[in-house]
Amino acid sequence: MNPFILLFIRAILGVAIAVVITRMFRGEVSAIYVAGLAVILVGLAYALEYYRKRNKP
């Protein structure tokens, strides 16, 4: 899959999940918290993908 499309999908899903998590734990949706959590989630997705590909024989 094209890396740009993969980034776009991960970013959209990251924002959606960040909104849900922020709403669950804070009770209100703030753009700062959602943006920060979305960046962390997308970064973790790329880190885990790198880790998974690195350990393949």
MDTraj code that builds the backbone (N, CA, C; nanometers):
import mdtraj as md
import numpy as np

residues = "MET ASN PRO PHE ILE LEU LEU PHE ILE ARG ALA ILE LEU GLY VAL ALA ILE ALA VAL VAL ILE THR ARG MET PHE ARG GLY GLU VAL SER ALA ILE TYR VAL ALA GLY LEU ALA VAL ILE LEU VAL GLY LEU ALA TYR ALA LEU GLU TYR TYR ARG LYS ARG ASN LYS PRO".split()
xyz = np.array([
    [0.0850, -0.1175, 0.0000],
    [0.0000, 0.0000, 0.0000],
    [0.0899, 0.1241, 0.0000],
    [0.0424, 0.2255, -0.0643],
    [0.1143, 0.3523, -0.0736],
    [0.1364, 0.4103, 0.0674],
    [0.2590, 0.4501, 0.1004],
    [0.2857, 0.5024, 0.2365],
    [0.2028, 0.6259, 0.2719],
    [0.1722, 0.7100, 0.1728],
    [0.0917, 0.8294, 0.2016],
    [-0.0509, 0.7912, 0.2396],
    [-0.1073, 0.6939, 0.1698],
    [-0.2428, 0.6476, 0.2014],
    [-0.2448, 0.5830, 0.3395],
    [-0.1414, 0.5064, 0.3705],
    [-0.1311, 0.4431, 0.5016],
    [-0.1223, 0.5486, 0.6127],
    [-0.0458, 0.6532, 0.5909],
    [-0.0379, 0.7626, 0.6876],
    [-0.1738, 0.8294, 0.7059],
    [-0.2438, 0.8523, 0.5960],
    [-0.3752, 0.9161, 0.6006],
    [-0.4747, 0.8303, 0.6790],
    [-0.4762, 0.7011, 0.6540],
    [-0.5669, 0.6105, 0.7252],
    [-0.5325, 0.6076, 0.8733],
    [-0.4042, 0.5969, 0.9055],
    [-0.3633, 0.5944, 1.0460],
    [-0.3956, 0.7256, 1.1157],
    [-0.3797, 0.8368, 1.0471],
    [-0.4102, 0.9670, 1.1079],
    [-0.5598, 0.9804, 1.1365],
    [-0.6434, 0.9400, 1.0416],
    [-0.7888, 0.9479, 1.0612],
    [-0.8321, 0.8581, 1.1766],
    [-0.7826, 0.7344, 1.1777],
    [-0.8172, 0.6430, 1.2865],
    [-0.7603, 0.6916, 1.4199],
    [-0.6412, 0.7501, 1.4169],
    [-0.5816, 0.8033, 1.5385],
    [-0.6651, 0.9150, 1.5985],
    [-0.7140, 1.0032, 1.5153],
    [-0.7981, 1.1141, 1.5633],
    [-0.9304, 1.0599, 1.6169],
    [-0.9895, 0.9647, 1.5468],
    [-1.1177, 0.9091, 1.5911],
    [-1.1032, 0.8395, 1.7265],
    [-1.0009, 0.7594, 1.7415],
    [-0.9796, 0.6888, 1.8674],
    [-0.9414, 0.7875, 1.9780],
    [-0.8650, 0.8900, 1.9438],
    [-0.8275, 0.9916, 2.0429],
    [-0.9504, 1.0666, 2.0937],
    [-1.0451, 1.0944, 2.0058],
    [-1.1687, 1.1617, 2.0480],
    [-1.2450, 1.0735, 2.1460],
    [-1.2556, 0.9451, 2.1145],
    [-1.3282, 0.8530, 2.2028],
    [-1.2591, 0.8419, 2.3384],
    [-1.1270, 0.8245, 2.3383],
    [-1.0538, 0.8104, 2.4650],
    [-1.0618, 0.9389, 2.5466],
    [-1.0461, 1.0532, 2.4810],
    [-1.0538, 1.1807, 2.5524],
    [-1.1924, 1.2019, 2.6114],
    [-1.2931, 1.1659, 2.5349],
    [-1.4311, 1.1800, 2.5834],
    [-1.4569, 1.0885, 2.7031],
    [-1.4003, 0.9678, 2.7002],
    [-1.4215, 0.8729, 2.8100],
    [-1.3557, 0.9193, 2.9391],
    [-1.2334, 0.9690, 2.9312],
    [-1.1580, 0.9982, 3.0521],
    [-1.1679, 1.1433, 3.0986],
    [-1.1937, 1.2373, 3.0090],
    [-1.2007, 1.3778, 3.0499],
    [-1.3435, 1.4308, 3.0534],
    [-1.4356, 1.3662, 2.9819],
    [-1.5736, 1.4116, 2.9814],
    [-1.6020, 1.5192, 2.8789],
    [-1.4987, 1.5802, 2.8263],
    [-1.5149, 1.6827, 2.7231],
    [-1.4046, 1.6639, 2.6199],
    [-1.4298, 1.7099, 2.5009],
    [-1.3321, 1.6942, 2.3932],
    [-1.2619, 1.8274, 2.3725],
    [-1.1320, 1.8301, 2.3990],
    [-1.0508, 1.9483, 2.3779],
    [-0.9537, 1.9202, 2.2630],
    [-0.9381, 2.0154, 2.1741],
    [-0.8547, 1.9954, 2.0547],
    [-0.7091, 1.9666, 2.0910],
    [-0.6589, 2.0278, 2.1952],
    [-0.5197, 2.0071, 2.2362],
    [-0.4970, 1.8623, 2.2798],
    [-0.5870, 1.8113, 2.3632],
    [-0.5724, 1.6738, 2.4113],
    [-0.5892, 1.5730, 2.2976],
    [-0.6853, 1.5981, 2.2096],
    [-0.7086, 1.5073, 2.0973],
    [-0.5884, 1.5073, 2.0037],
    [-0.5341, 1.6228, 1.9730],
    [-0.4184, 1.6308, 1.8833],
    [-0.2972, 1.5606, 1.9439],
    [-0.2715, 1.5837, 2.0705],
    [-0.1580, 1.5198, 2.1358],
    [-0.1721, 1.3691, 2.1412],
    [-0.2894, 1.3218, 2.1777],
    [-0.3124, 1.1787, 2.1853],
    [-0.3085, 1.1140, 2.0474],
    [-0.3591, 1.1830, 1.9455],
    [-0.3552, 1.1301, 1.8091],
    [-0.2111, 1.1169, 1.7605],
    [-0.1278, 1.2146, 1.7895],
    [0.0135, 1.2066, 1.7504],
    [0.0810, 1.0894, 1.8200],
    [0.0502, 1.0701, 1.9467],
    [0.1086, 0.9575, 2.0199],
    [0.0620, 0.8249, 1.9604],
    [-0.0658, 0.8127, 1.9297],
    [-0.1185, 0.6877, 1.8745],
    [-0.0594, 0.6555, 1.7376],
    [-0.0483, 0.7552, 1.6509],
    [0.0093, 0.7318, 1.5180],
    [0.1580, 0.7004, 1.5305],
    [0.2271, 0.7691, 1.6198],
    [0.3680, 0.7398, 1.6430],
    [0.3886, 0.5981, 1.6935],
    [0.3026, 0.5538, 1.7845],
    [0.3109, 0.4161, 1.8335],
    [0.2839, 0.3155, 1.7225],
    [0.1928, 0.3461, 1.6325],
    [0.1646, 0.2553, 1.5209],
    [0.2884, 0.2377, 1.4340],
    [0.3580, 0.3473, 1.4047],
    [0.4793, 0.3378, 1.3243],
    [0.5927, 0.2692, 1.4002],
    [0.6033, 0.2940, 1.5296],
    [0.7081, 0.2298, 1.6094],
    [0.6865, 0.0790, 1.6176],
    [0.5624, 0.0378, 1.6364],
    [0.5339, -0.1052, 1.6430],
    [0.5529, -0.1730, 1.5075],
    [0.5210, -0.1027, 1.3987],
    [0.5448, -0.1585, 1.2662],
    [0.6951, -0.1762, 1.2416],
    [0.7737, -0.0782, 1.2816],
    [0.9191, -0.0883, 1.2673],
    [0.9738, -0.2048, 1.3495],
    [0.9254, -0.2171, 1.4722],
    [0.9712, -0.3241, 1.5599],
    [0.9340, -0.4609, 1.5028],
    [0.8127, -0.4732, 1.4487],
    [0.7674, -0.5996, 1.3917],
    [0.8496, -0.6371, 1.2693],
    [0.8778, -0.5420, 1.1818],
    [0.9550, -0.5699, 1.0607],
    [1.1029, -0.5972, 1.0924],
    [1.1547, -0.5355, 1.1977],
    [1.2937, -0.5531, 1.2337],
    [1.3210, -0.6937, 1.2840],
    [1.2267, -0.7552, 1.3524],
    [1.2470, -0.8863, 1.4123],
    [1.2159, -1.0030, 1.3186],
    [1.1706, -0.9765, 1.1981],
    [1.1437, -1.0856, 1.1045],
    [1.2752, -1.1418, 1.0518],
    [1.2814, -1.2751, 1.0405],
    [1.4073, -1.3344, 0.9905],
    [1.4300, -1.3118, 0.8441],
])
top = md.Topology()
chain = top.add_chain()
for i, resn in enumerate(residues, 1):
    res = top.add_residue(resn, chain, resSeq=i)
    for name in ("N", "CA", "C"):
        top.add_atom(name, md.element.get_by_symbol(name[0]), res)
traj = md.Trajectory(xyz[None], top)
